[in-house]
Amino acid sequence: MFPNGNIMKTTTTEQLGTVIRTRRRQLKITQKELAMTCGTGLRFIVDLEKGKPTCQIGKTLQVLQSLGLAIETTILGGDEKEGRRP
């Protein structure tokens, strides 16, 4: 799942959904169990795993934390000092 050890570059909602679904399956928990653990609805988990772009970020972060995942931000191909792209 994570080709570079524990880090996977994710730039789309679809990729994030795939990461979440894969991790949930690794932990052998159902979507319903995950929803109950995170305090979200089942529909939210289904939509999140499908990559729905309008899923709330706060709830998404709760799901990631429950799965032992985190988001790391990096500057993509830009000047790190200026914080902007060429």
N, C-alpha and C positions, 0 to 999 in steps of 0.2 A: 504494500500500500504506500509506504513512504520510502521512495527509492534512495534518498540521501540520509539514511539513518532515521532520525525522527522529524525531519523537516520536509514539508511538501509545499511547493509554490502553488497557491490557489488564487486565481484572478477573476473567476466568474462565480455566480451563484450556483450554477450547475456543478462546478467542481467542488464547491463547499458542501453542497448537498450529498455528493458522492462520498466525500470524506466522512461526513456524519453518518451516513447509512453504513459504510464499511466498518467504521469503529463500533457502531451499535451492534452490528452482527458479530464482530469479534468478541464483544462482551456477552453475546448470547442473550440479549434482552429484546423484547418486542417494542414496537412503536408505542403501544399503549402503556407499557411499563415505563418507558422513557418519558412520555408525556406526564404521567402521574408523578414521577420523581422530580421533574422540572416545574411542575405546577402549570403546565400548558395544556391545551386541548390536543387530542389526537390529530385533528385536522391540521393544526400548526406543524406537527412533526412530519406529517405526510407532505405538506406543501414545502417545508424546509428541505426535505430529502429530495424533492423533485426540482429544487433550485428556483423556487418562486422568488423573484427579485424584490417583492414588497414585504417580505417577512420582517418583523420588527427586530432591530439589532439587539435590544436588551434581552428579549426572549432567546434569541439566537446565542448570545453569550452565555446565558444560563444553561442551554443545552450543551454547548461546547464544554463548559466547566464540569457538568455532570458526567460527561464522557471522558474527562481527563485530557481535553484538548484546549488549545489556546491559539489566539491569533497573534501573529507577529507582523509588524509593518516594516517595509523597507522601501527605499527610494529606487524606482525602476529606471535604470539607464540615464539618470540625471546627474547633475552636479551636486554632490552631497553638501558642499559649502553653501550654495545658493538655494538648494531645495527646489530646483526647477529642472525641467527637462530641456535638452538641447534643441 
